[in-house]
Amino acid sequence: MFKKLYLVVAVLIIASMALSACQQAATPAPQEPAAPKIKVCQVTDTGGIDDKSFNATAWKGVEDAMKELGVEGKYLESQQQTDYEKNINAFIEDGCDLIVTVGFLLGDATAAAAKANPDQKFAIVDFAYDPEIPNVLGLVFATDQAAFLAGYAAAGATKTGKVGTFGGIQIPPVTVFMDGFALGVKYYNEKHGTNVQVLGWDEVAQTGLFTGNFESTDDGRQLGQTLMDEGADIIMPVAGPVGLGTAAAVQERG
């Protein structure tokens, strides 16, 4: 009798355990809240987000991070230099994890914001601080080396013996391109006994042609026409979207 009772109790215990296990398996485990996305925010210079230059390539990096790393990305375009501080502060208030400013001209505004907000992380294209600012990563490149190759190639390809260059604003990230271009031409002349001339820039005197902006395609067209009138058959603008005006002038000349 007692053996039968024990057997029944044992069966009930086993059944209750099995039922409990089934209920636990059927109940989904609580989901942990998703980690918030990292927010990366870019402030352009006056060349705009589609400048075919540093603004555009910096934004391409943000877009790649959005696709591959799942970050959130956004940008603000600066229409004029007085927008730099305003746009940076807007992104600080927006809670951006990283603010990327693009261009040498944003150096002062970025430094001021970084010092006022030491917990905010920044990166800036085309500027390096000395002394360094702890919460700012300066992104600079050996662009003179690429421009050197362009100058060497231009000297080897010219039919008129004259090549040209001009800049947007006379600041180091612009003139370093022009220096490299001129030195590439000079090196070609030394190696091949030629006398190709560089119009628009003297790397020794640090004087040359500049539009004074990075926006006006009309200025680019005008300087392109001037350089062609002086005999240049290859032109390297260093002025962001301004160079599109030069390209149009070259196409018109055939």
HELIX and SHEET records of a PDB file:
HELIX    1   1 PHE A    2  ALA A   26  1                                  25    
HELIX    2   2 PHE A   54  LEU A   69  1                                  16    
HELIX    3   3 ASP A   83  GLU A   93  1                                  11    
HELIX    4   4 PHE A  104  LEU A  106  5                                   3    
HELIX    5   5 GLY A  107  ALA A  116  1                                  10    
HELIX    6   6 THR A  143  ALA A  157  1                                  15    
HELIX    7   7 PRO A  172  HIS A  192  1                                  21    
HELIX    8   8 THR A  217  ASP A  229  1                                  13    
HELIX    9   9 VAL A  242  ARG A  253  1                                  12    
SHEET    1   A 5 GLU A  72  LEU A  76  0                                        
SHEET    2   A 5 LYS A  39  VAL A  43  1                                        
SHEET    3   A 5 LEU A  98  VAL A 102  1                                        
SHEET    4   A 5 LYS A 121  VAL A 125  1                                        
SHEET    5   A 5 VAL A 136  LEU A 139  1                                        
SHEET    1   B 3 GLN A 197  LEU A 199  0                                        
SHEET    2   B 3 LYS A 162  GLY A 167  1                                        
SHEET    3   B 3 ILE A 234  VAL A 238  1                                        
SHEET    1   C 2 TRP A 201  ASP A 202  0                                        
SHEET    2   C 2 THR A 207  GLY A 208 -1                                        
END                                                                             
